[in-house]
Amino acid sequence: MELTRDSIWEAFMNRRTYGVTGDRIRLTFFINDHFMGETLKSSGPIKIWGEVVGSHAIDRVEIIRNGRVIHTYCHSGRWGYPETDKIIKAKLRLEFGWGPKLGYGLRRIREHLWRGSLEVDGGKIIDVEPHFNHFGQRIDSATEDACSWTMKTKPRMFQELIFELEAHLRSVITLEVNSRRVRFSMDDALKGSRVIALRREAEDLIRDEFGLSPGDVENPDVYWHNSYKVKIHRTIPEDGYTASFFYVDHKPRDGLNYYYLRVSQLNGQMAWSSPIWVRVP
């Protein structure tokens, strides 16, 4: 497979494409050894094979024929969180955003600059998947041991990074964001999510805007609601974000049929394959 201008145009022209809502879900789809986008003739059973590599836990994959779902492969419940000391693969999602709410009367609001890094002790970073939706974001460096980045967000604007890691449950992950540092094990990351609030920045903003210090504020929740935050999402093991399945359509309709796959993750992100057209005599 080549990543060249000619090969990309060839894939477009031959319909070897698929669409996603945001997460970079990878999708492979064959019918009787024909790849998505192709047309074939078949007088026997329609053998359908699919493989998905998600960015989050996969919920289900639906096979659609002529606009109707004919089979649903449910991936939820087919995997669990590992309890082994062996090296595992998993995906860790970091979400950056939130910030001041305009309803509090704050006017001196600017873009927020994020400088961060992630290091893995006792493991390695296999891949970094950026989910950037605005200019000004970049990954400064990425190695097997560490990754650093610079990003900018506005209030209620979000940017994400997804790290595919290979590590033991006892491996330690160090996240540093704007001078805040947290350390947690892979085991901790697999057990739940957490949110880090940059409260000191919110205190400085409210002090500059209204002349109020934390001791003057009756309800400290105002600092939480106006803080920029980082959410460390619950890490998903490889069994959760990868799936493959096989299905046979024994009763295809006569004439020209089209089949495609629809993938849904547990976080609501989706993917759709290009169709494969099958003419049944």
Secondary structure, 3 states (H helix, E strand, C coil): CCCCHHHHHHHHHCCCCEEECCCCCEEEEEECCEECCCEEECCCCEEEEEEEECCCCEEEEEEEECCEEEEEEECCCCCCCCCCCCCEEEEEEEEEEECCCHHHCCCCCCCEEEEEEEEEEEEEEEEEEEECCCCCCEEEEECCCEEEEEEEECCCCCEEEEEEEEEEEEEEEEEEECCEEEEEEHHHHHHCCEEEECHHHHHHHHHHHHCCCHHHCCCCHHHHHCCEEEEECCCEEHHHHEEEEEEEECCCCCEEEEEEEEEEECCCCEEEECCEEEEEC
